[in-house]
Amino acid sequence: MKLDLSNKQVDLSVSEEKWAVEVNNISELLETTVQAIWQEIPKQPKTDICVLLTNNKQMQDLNKQYRGKDRPTNVLAFPAADFPDTHLGDLALGYETCMQEIANKGISLEGHLCHLFVHGVLHLVGFNHQQQLEATEMERLESLVLLNLGHRDPWGEETNK
């Protein structure tokens, strides 16, 4: 897949520097990933997405403030309500939680970051996983995008052993 960085769609902010140490070319990785998402849901307006790569402390604060859950999490998605034609929304990803997940699952940080980014973007465009049918569709799209990018299927049998 060819990436055109002249029309960037990901506005990246890194407040936890360990992300930049552990993952090379994060901005390009996320831009490539968002382009792969649009290949699978082409009718989605191609608006910008703000991404915060942070630590568990900030994730816990955000999770508590916006979801009422006083614990860190791996990814949070905040769809834009005011300007959806120019700004799709914001995502935040927590470093320590992601590192714990990759250790537990034996997967790469790059692949897991892509998976969580895809998951978050799908939430921004309206996908949900509260009902089984919705969850199945989200998982199908996540798998398709990640396989197209050369990453492991996060829902495949070999991943979940």
N, C-alpha and C positions, 0 to 999 in steps of 0.2 A: 504494500500500500504506500503510495506516495503522499508525503505530508507537505502541505503548503503552509508555512509558518507566517506568511505575509498577512493572513487573515486569522490571527490567533483567536481562539474561543475560550481559552482557559487563562484566568487571571490568578496566578499562583502567589501565595504568601506562605513563607516558611518561618514559623516561630520556634520550632524545635529543630535545631541544626543537625541533630542525628539523622533526620530524614535525608538531608543533602549528602551526608557522609556515606550512608548506606545505599542510596539509590542514585545512580548516575543519570544525568540528563532528565531529571524529573519532569520538567516542563514539556520537553519533546515527547516523553512517554505518555503524559496525559493528553497532549494534543493528538497524538496518534490514536489513542484509545477513544477519544470523543469522536474522531472521524469514523472509526470502526462502528461505533454506536449508531451514527447517522446512516451508515450503510444498511443497518437492519431496521431502522425506523425513519425512513427518508422524508416523510411528510412533516417531521418535527421542525419548527423554526430554529435556525442555527444562530442562537443568541449566546451571549457570553455566560460563563460559569465562573464564580469565584471559589477558589479552593484554599483552605487553610490546613496546612500540615503542622500539627501541634502535639502537645504532650497530654498525658492522662489528666493532669490537674485541670487544664483548661477544658478538656472534653467533659470532665465531671461537672465543672461549673456550667458549661453550656447545656448539658443534659439535664441538670437540676433546674436551671432557669427556664428552659423552653419545653421540657417534657416532664418535669416534676420527678425525675429519677436521679437520686443522689449517688451516682456511680459513673465511672468512665465507661465509654463504649468505643467501638472501632470506627464507626462512621455516623455522622449526623447530616441530614439533608434539610435545607430550608428553602422551599420553593418561593420564588419571587411573586408576591401578590400585586405589587404596584405597577411594575413595568415588564410583564412577561414577554413583550415583543422585542425588548432590547437586553433583558437580563433574565436568564432562566432561573437562577437561584444560587445559593451558597452551599458548599460542602465543607465539612471539617472531618479530619481523620486523626486519630490518636496513635502516637508512635508506640508507646509501651504495650498497649492492648494488641496492636498489630504484630509486634515482635513476639508476644506470648502466643498468639494464634499460629504464627508460622512455625514456632518451636513445637507446639502441640501437634500440628498437622504435617510437619515435615515438608513444607512448601517454600517457595522463594518469596522474599519480600516484594520484589518487583511484580510477580504474578498476583500476589495477594492485594497489593496496592491497586493494580488494575481492576481486580475483581471488585473491591470495595468502591472504587471510583465508578465503575459501571453500575453497580447496585445503587449508589447515591444518585447518579444521573437519571436512572430509571425512575426513582422516586420523584425527582424534580419534574419529570415530564408526565407524572400522574400514575405511574405503576405503584402497586401496593402488594403486600403479601399477608393481609389479614384473613383472606379466604383462600382455601386450597386451590381453586381454579386460578386466582390471581397469582398466587405463589408459584404455581407450576409455570405460568407464562413468563414471570420474571426470571425464574431459574433457566428456562429454555433460552431466553434472550441473553442472559449472562453467559451461559455456556457457549452459545454461538459466537458472540463477540470475542470471548477469550480464546476459543479455538482458532478463530480467524486471525488473531494476533500471535498465535504460536504458543499460547499458555495452556496449562492443564485445565481440564474441565473441572470447575469447583464442585460440581454436583455428580461427577462420574464415580463409578464404583471404586476405581483404583485410588481416588482421592479420599474416599470416606472409609477406608479399611482401618 
